[in-house]
Amino acid sequence: MDQHHQPRRAGISRRRFLAGASAAAGAAALGGAFPCPALAQAKAINVLTLGEGIFGQPFVDLAPDFTAATGIKVNPITMGYNEAIQKQAAAFAAKSSAYDVVQIDSIYIKGYAKAGHLQALDSLIPKAELADYFSDIPMTFKDMYESEGQTYGLATIGNCQRFVYNEAHLKAVGLGAPQTWDELLAAAQKVVDPAANRFGFVAGTERLAKAFSVWLPIFWANGGALFDDKLHPVFADETGIDALAFLLALVKTMPTGGAAYTEADETKAMATGLGTLNPVAWIPDAILTADAATKPQLASGVSPKGSAVRAPVMGGLGLTVSKYAADAAAAAQYVAWFNSRDVQTARIVPHGGQPCRNSAWTANASAKPWFPAVAESLKVAKVRPQLPEWGEIDNTVGVQLSRAFAGEISPKDALESAQRSVDGIMRDAGYY
């Protein structure tokens, strides 16, 4: 699996998150029981991360550097995304000390924290280091890894949707890069020329991978909300229906078969000059793999603006310390080291990663042609609800969206059906 992109999520039930939560919540606070990270004397720590791509390679490559700097040996435990979340969920439920540092998808952080499975980092990492870190990241990252005023992880690798487009195609019809969703639809419709094998919108609309996250930035950009303050789903409103109708108009400008595009199809369409506008790209592979004629035509930007905001979808997996770690101080030192200015600025990018610090993005702006766009996108990106059930919700809504893409069902019927299903998921999970 290509780990560049925000991976497909497996469903994790709320009950699995909460397994053992009562005992964990009743345990004494551990913050004062450990020395500050600079004094950690662990022989070794076990670190669970992905093994490759932007979310894994830096941790594999830089483990010896961390050991050289701190004297703490690292036992890397690497695996694919779905296996990793299954392993971490099982370890937390069993209160296992198998992992000291755990790389967790940001959408699961609050669930794990509330269930008592993560160490708060505020008393494990020196205040000056945390203050420096928080002053140098998009505020969204702080919110993502915080629960009830405590910090339970650090972002480490930054990623979100970005806008990839073909400048030559737009110039051929007298247009520049669209700045709003309305401009993007107009451009997508104007640029279509089957005789020239040139089409408009491109996205991975396959239901199990990306359908929800294709609709979501349009919905959010126009002021939409997925849930009310009691966690009842409310997205089948006028804003949601209008956003889906708008997306269906975009889908009509896609190449043949676009309504069922996978991420591989999406990438290939942009890389070969078939498509013009991909405002929901997770990965840079279209630019990396583009043919000689197309590569110089491709550029990157920030997701278009709606009636309210720009709202690319935030991704990312951050580093956390397990509540059951054998040496929480050593584990926290590992987390702090990978999020430090020096490592973020000078070491993450050369080893295949993307930084989370603003200063590191600035320092590495010329490293990749898409970096400036990702850095700006991170500043306005929005986070999906951090619910254990999100994987199930994502897939359930995706089923209905894909039916709408294929013309089997109206936008209103698709979203109302999806909302009923999500309401059932939330009720079964015990939210209300």
C-alpha positions, 0 to 999 in steps of 0.5 A, spaced: 500 500 500 502 506 498 503 510 504 504 517 501 496 518 502 491 518 507 490 511 508 484 507 508 481 506 515 479 500 518 473 501 523 474 500 530 468 500 535 468 505 541 467 499 545 474 496 543 477 503 545 473 503 552 476 496 553 479 497 560 478 504 560 475 504 567 481 501 570 486 506 566 482 512 568 482 510 576 490 509 575 494 515 579 497 520 574 504 518 571 506 525 570 510 526 576 513 519 576 518 520 571 524 524 570 524 529 564 526 526 557 533 529 557 534 524 563 531 518 561 536 512 561 532 507 558 536 501 555 531 500 549 524 503 547 519 499 542 516 504 537 510 502 533 510 506 526 508 505 519 514 502 515 515 506 509 512 512 505 512 519 508 508 516 514 514 511 516 520 512 512 523 517 517 522 513 523 526 507 520 531 511 517 533 516 523 532 511 529 540 510 529 540 518 529 536 518 535 540 513 539 546 516 537 543 523 540 540 520 546 543 513 548 536 510 548 536 504 543 530 503 539 526 497 537 522 499 531 516 495 529 513 497 523 507 494 519 501 497 514 496 501 516 490 497 517 495 492 521 498 497 525 491 500 528 489 493 529 495 491 533 495 498 537 487 497 539 489 490 541 495 492 545 491 498 549 485 493 550 490 488 554 494 494 557 500 491 554 507 494 555 509 491 548 509 498 545 512 505 548 511 509 542 505 508 538 504 512 531 496 513 531 492 516 526 489 523 528 482 521 528 483 516 533 487 520 538 481 523 542 478 516 543 484 513 545 486 519 550 479 519 553 479 511 554 485 512 558 490 509 553 495 515 552 500 518 557 499 526 557 505 529 554 505 536 558 509 533 564 513 528 560 516 534 555 519 540 558 515 546 558 520 550 553 520 545 548 512 544 548 512 552 547 517 552 542 513 547 538 506 550 539 509 556 537 511 553 530 505 549 528 498 550 525 493 551 530 489 545 527 495 540 529 494 542 537 487 541 537 488 534 533 492 532 539 489 535 545 483 532 549 481 536 555 486 541 556 492 535 555 497 534 550 496 526 548 501 526 541 505 531 537 503 531 529 510 529 527 508 528 519 504 534 516 499 532 510 492 534 507 489 535 501 492 539 496 490 542 489 493 539 483 492 542 476 494 543 469 496 550 467 497 548 460 490 546 459 487 552 463 491 557 458 488 553 452 481 556 454 484 563 457 483 561 464 488 561 470 488 557 476 481 557 479 480 560 486 473 558 488 469 552 487 464 556 482 470 558 478 473 551 478 466 548 476 466 553 470 473 551 468 472 544 468 466 545 464 470 549 459 476 545 458 473 539 456 475 537 449 474 530 447 477 531 441 483 533 444 482 527 449 482 533 455 477 533 460 476 537 467 475 534 474 479 528 476 478 525 483 478 518 486 471 517 487 471 510 489 467 509 495 471 505 500 477 509 499 475 516 497 468 518 496 467 522 502 473 526 502 471 528 495 465 531 497 467 533 504 471 539 502 466 542 498 461 541 504 465 544 509 467 550 504 460 552 504 459 552 511 456 545 512 457 541 519 457 533 519 454 533 527 450 537 531 453 539 539 450 532 541 453 528 535 447 527 531 448 527 524 446 533 520 449 533 514 443 531 509 441 538 510 440 544 504 448 545 504 449 538 504 445 536 498 447 542 494 454 540 495 453 533 492 449 536 486 455 541 485 460 535 485 455 531 481 456 537 476 463 536 476 463 528 475 460 529 469 466 533 466 471 527 468 474 522 463 470 516 461 469 511 468 470 517 472 465 516 477 468 509 479 475 512 479 480 509 484 486 513 487 491 510 481 486 512 476 486 519 479 493 519 479 494 517 472 489 521 469 493 527 471 500 524 470 498 523 462 494 530 461 487 527 461 485 531 466 485 538 468 483 539 475 484 535 481 482 539 488 482 533 492 489 530 491 492 527 497 499 525 494 504 528 489 504 522 485 501 525 479 507 530 478 512 525 480 510 520 475 507 525 469 510 523 462 515 528 459 510 532 456 505 533 462 510 534 468 512 541 466 504 543 465 502 541 472 502 545 478 499 545 485 495 550 490 490 550 495 483 548 495 478 552 492 474 557 497 466 556 498 461 561 500 465 560 507 472 558 507 477 554 504 477 547 507 481 541 504 481 535 509 486 534 514 490 528 514 496 525 518 499 520 523 502 523 530 507 520 535 504 518 542 506 515 548 502 509 551 499 509 558 502 502 559 509 504 556 515 501 560 519 507 560 514 513 559 520 518 559 524 515 554 518 514 549 517 522 550 524 523 549 523 520 542 517 523 541 520 530 542 526 529 538 522 527 532 518 534 533 524 538 534 526 544 530 533 541 528 530 534 526 524 537 523 528 542 519 534 538 517 532 530 517 525 529 516 524 531 508 531 528 506 528 521 509 522 521 505 517 525 510 513 531 510 514 536 516 509 539 521 513 545 523 511 551 519 519 553 520 521 546 517 516 547 511 519 554 510 526 551 510 524 546 505 520 550 501 524 548 494 525 541 496 519 539 492 515 543 487 508 541 491 511 543 498 509 550 498 502 548 496 501 543 502 504 548 507 499 553 505 493 548 505 495 545 512 494 552 515 486 552 513 485 544 513 479 541 517 479 535 521 474 530 520 471 528 527 475 524 531 471 518 533 473 511 533 467 509 529 469 514 523 472 508 519 465 505 519 462 512 518 466 513 512 465 507 508 457 507 510 456 514 507 461 512 501 456 507 499 451 512 498 455 517 495 458 512 490 450 511 488 449 518 487 455 518 482 453 513 478 446 516 477 442 511 481 440 515 486 438 523 487 443 527 492 437 528 497 436 520 497 443 519 498 445 523 503 438 522 507 440 514 507 447 516 509 444 520 515 440 515 517 445 509 517 450 514 521 445 515 526 444 508 527 452 507 528 452 513 533 446 510 537 449 503 537 456 506 539 452 509 545 453 516 544 445 517 545 
